[in-house]
Amino acid sequence: MLDKACEDFEESWEFGLGKTQERIKVLNDALPAIIKAYERTEQEIQGAFAHTGAHTPGVAQ
């Protein structure tokens, strides 16, 4: 009975680990695009502040 419970746990663990690895790969593959989008957004925000004459919070003048 204990052996069966341990086998079930191991199978569940391996399944969960495989799913976690798949999700990490998807995230890792998407990171370059995420970083570019973040940088583009930051530049757009800074540009918007520059056009209004205001300063960007957190950016040294």
C-alpha distances in whole Angstrom, upper triangle without the diagonal:
4,5,5,6,9,10,11,12,14,15,17,18,20,21,23,24,26,27,28,30,32,33,34,36,38,39,40,42,44,45,48,49,48,50,53,53,53,56,58,57,58,61,62,62,64,66,66,67,70,72,72,73,70,68,64,62,61,63,66,69
4,5,5,6,9,10,10,12,14,15,16,18,20,21,22,24,26,26,28,30,31,32,34,36,37,38,40,42,43,46,47,46,48,51,51,50,53,55,55,56,59,60,59,62,64,64,65,68,69,70,71,68,66,62,60,58,60,63,67
4,5,5,6,9,10,10,12,14,15,16,18,20,21,22,24,25,27,29,30,31,33,35,36,37,39,41,42,45,46,45,47,50,50,50,53,55,54,55,58,59,59,61,64,64,65,67,69,70,71,68,66,62,60,58,60,63,67
4,5,5,6,9,10,11,12,14,15,16,18,20,21,23,24,26,27,29,30,32,33,35,36,38,39,40,44,45,44,46,49,49,49,52,53,53,54,57,58,58,60,62,63,64,66,68,68,70,67,65,61,59,58,60,63,66
4,5,5,6,9,10,11,12,14,15,16,18,20,21,22,24,26,27,28,30,32,33,34,36,37,39,42,43,42,44,47,47,46,49,51,51,52,55,56,55,58,60,60,61,64,65,65,67,64,62,58,56,55,57,60,63
4,5,5,6,9,10,10,12,14,15,16,18,20,21,22,24,26,26,28,30,31,32,34,36,37,40,41,40,42,45,45,45,48,50,49,50,53,54,54,56,59,59,60,62,64,64,66,63,61,57,55,53,55,58,62
4,5,5,6,9,10,11,12,14,15,16,18,20,21,23,24,26,27,29,30,31,33,35,36,39,40,39,41,44,44,44,47,49,49,50,53,54,54,56,58,59,60,62,64,64,66,63,61,57,55,54,56,59,62
4,5,5,6,8,10,11,12,14,15,17,18,20,21,23,24,26,27,29,30,32,33,35,38,39,38,40,43,43,43,46,47,47,48,51,52,52,54,57,57,58,60,62,62,64,61,59,55,54,52,54,57,61
4,5,5,6,9,10,10,12,14,15,16,18,20,21,22,24,26,27,28,30,31,32,36,37,36,38,41,41,40,43,45,45,46,49,50,50,52,54,54,55,58,60,60,61,58,56,52,51,49,51,54,58
4,5,5,6,8,10,10,12,14,15,16,18,20,21,22,24,26,26,28,30,31,34,36,35,37,40,40,40,42,44,44,45,48,49,49,51,54,54,55,57,59,60,61,58,56,52,51,49,51,54,57
4,5,5,6,9,10,11,12,14,15,17,19,20,21,23,24,26,27,29,30,33,34,34,36,39,39,39,42,44,43,45,48,48,49,51,53,53,54,57,58,59,61,58,56,52,51,49,51,54,57
4,5,5,6,8,10,11,12,14,15,17,18,20,21,23,24,26,27,28,32,33,32,34,37,36,37,39,41,41,42,45,46,46,48,50,51,52,54,56,56,58,55,53,49,48,47,48,51,55
4,5,5,6,9,10,10,12,14,15,16,18,20,21,22,24,26,27,30,31,30,32,35,35,35,38,40,39,40,43,44,44,46,49,49,50,52,54,55,56,53,51,47,46,44,46,49,52
4,5,5,6,9,10,10,12,14,15,16,18,20,21,22,24,26,29,30,29,31,34,34,34,37,39,39,40,43,44,44,46,49,49,50,52,54,55,56,54,52,48,46,45,46,49,53
4,5,5,6,9,10,11,13,14,16,17,19,20,21,23,25,28,29,28,30,33,33,33,36,38,38,39,42,43,43,45,47,48,49,51,53,54,55,53,51,47,46,44,46,49,52
4,5,5,6,9,10,11,12,14,15,17,18,20,21,22,26,27,26,28,31,30,31,33,35,35,36,39,40,40,42,44,45,46,48,50,51,52,49,47,44,42,41,43,46,49
4,5,5,6,9,10,10,12,14,15,16,18,20,21,24,25,24,26,29,30,30,32,34,34,35,38,39,39,41,44,44,45,48,49,50,51,49,47,43,42,40,42,44,48
4,5,5,6,9,10,11,13,14,15,17,19,20,23,24,24,26,28,29,29,32,34,34,35,38,39,39,41,43,44,45,47,49,50,52,49,47,43,42,41,42,45,48
4,5,5,6,9,10,11,12,14,15,17,18,22,22,22,24,27,26,27,30,31,31,33,36,36,37,39,41,41,43,45,47,47,49,47,45,41,40,39,40,43,46
4,5,5,6,9,10,11,12,14,15,16,20,21,20,22,25,25,25,28,29,29,31,33,34,35,37,39,39,41,43,45,45,47,44,42,38,37,36,37,40,43
4,5,5,6,9,10,10,12,14,15,18,20,19,21,24,24,25,27,29,29,31,33,34,35,37,39,40,41,43,45,46,47,45,43,39,38,36,37,40,43
4,5,5,6,9,10,11,12,14,17,18,18,20,23,23,24,26,28,28,30,32,33,34,36,38,39,40,42,44,45,46,44,42,38,38,37,38,41,44
4,5,5,6,8,10,11,12,16,16,15,18,20,20,21,24,25,25,27,29,30,31,33,35,35,37,39,40,42,43,41,39,35,34,33,34,38,41
4,5,5,6,8,10,10,14,15,14,16,19,19,20,22,24,24,25,28,29,30,32,34,35,36,38,40,41,42,40,38,34,33,31,33,36,38
4,5,5,6,8,10,13,14,14,16,18,19,20,22,24,25,26,28,29,30,32,34,35,37,38,40,41,43,41,39,35,34,33,34,37,39
4,5,5,6,9,11,12,12,14,16,17,18,20,22,22,24,26,27,28,30,32,33,34,36,38,39,41,39,37,33,33,32,33,36,38
4,5,5,6,10,10,9,12,14,14,15,18,19,20,21,23,25,25,27,29,30,31,33,35,36,38,36,34,30,29,28,29,32,35
4,5,5,8,10,10,11,14,15,15,17,19,20,21,23,25,26,28,29,31,32,34,35,37,38,36,34,30,30,28,29,32,35
4,6,7,8,10,11,13,14,16,17,19,20,22,23,25,26,28,29,30,32,34,35,37,38,37,35,31,31,30,30,33,35
4,6,6,6,9,10,11,12,14,16,17,19,20,21,23,25,26,27,29,30,32,33,35,33,32,28,28,27,28,31,33
4,5,5,6,9,10,10,12,14,15,16,18,20,21,22,24,26,27,28,30,32,33,31,29,25,26,24,24,27,30
4,5,5,6,9,10,11,12,14,15,17,18,20,21,22,24,26,27,29,31,32,30,28,25,25,24,24,27,29
4,5,5,6,9,10,10,12,14,15,16,18,20,21,22,24,26,27,29,30,29,27,24,25,24,24,27,29
4,5,5,6,9,10,11,12,14,15,17,18,20,21,23,24,26,27,29,27,25,22,22,22,22,25,27
4,5,5,6,9,10,11,12,14,15,16,18,20,21,22,24,26,27,25,23,20,20,19,19,22,24
4,5,5,6,9,10,11,12,14,15,16,18,20,21,22,25,26,25,23,20,21,20,19,22,24
4,5,5,6,9,10,10,12,14,15,16,18,20,21,23,24,23,22,18,20,19,19,22,24
4,5,5,6,9,10,11,12,14,15,17,18,20,21,23,21,19,16,16,16,16,19,21
4,5,5,6,9,10,11,12,14,15,16,18,20,21,20,18,15,16,15,14,17,19
4,5,5,6,9,10,10,12,14,15,16,19,20,19,18,15,17,17,16,19,20
4,5,5,6,9,10,10,12,14,15,17,18,17,16,13,14,15,15,18,19
4,5,5,6,9,10,11,12,14,16,17,15,13,10,11,12,11,14,16
4,5,5,6,9,10,10,12,14,15,15,13,10,13,13,12,15,15
4,5,5,6,9,10,11,13,14,14,13,11,14,15,14,17,17
4,5,5,6,9,10,11,12,11,10,8,10,12,11,15,15
4,5,5,6,9,10,11,9,8,6,9,11,9,12,12
4,5,5,6,9,10,10,10,9,13,14,12,15,14
4,5,5,6,9,9,10,9,12,15,14,16,15
4,5,5,6,5,6,6,9,12,11,13,12
4,5,5,6,7,8,12,14,12,13,11
4,6,8,10,11,14,17,15,17,15
4,5,9,10,13,16,15,17,15
4,7,10,12,15,14,14,12
4,7,9,12,11,12,11
4,6,9,8,9,7
4,6,6,8,9
4,6,8,10
4,7,9
4,6
4
